[in-house]
């Protein structure tokens, strides 16, 4: 499968715990995006990498959120001290130019 | 006013009908327009990607951009039950930038 992959697909955690998600983009894509989506809404932009450089962060991304793309390939998104409001689908997308291709998402439930 | 407006539906049509899905947007500087299909609990799937005005056709799908009226459309010919999904429109000022999304229209194709 040469598409964008995300792991885990589902994560259930208790409030206050830390979670980390991984995204593996399409191999030749140099741009990687993280979005968050809640039911009935379009995705909300979180952050964007070009190669290993994090070029933009949304104001939605509080200091509890951090993302890395250390070698310009896969990326991780960490949420510290999770809150119930963090429950959502976390989507990763990659692109080379033009269209952005999304992974299947990681569904986070914070109890 | 939201940057991208999209009727949430649901839009229910019989199998074989031509489907018309629409969005309006507010920022005339945006040049890139995309349509995504999203099945329940899955990531968005890129269907069509257009630049500036005009039409683009791919199989049963046609995307249309009217910049003068800030209106974008997706037409689906010979609709099938497998087309039942939520359709999201999105746009961006350039190909690198993060996408601005509509909330999606839920489409139901009745057999």
Interface residues (C-beta under 8 A of the other chain):
Chain A: X4 X6 X31 X33 X40 X41 X42 X43 X44 X45 X48 X50 X56 X58 X89 X91 X95 X97 X98 X99 X100 X101 X102 X103 X104 X105 X107
Chain B: X4 X8 X32 X34 X36 X41 X42 X43 X44 X45 X46 X49 X88 X90 X95 X96 X98 X99 X101 X102 X103 X104
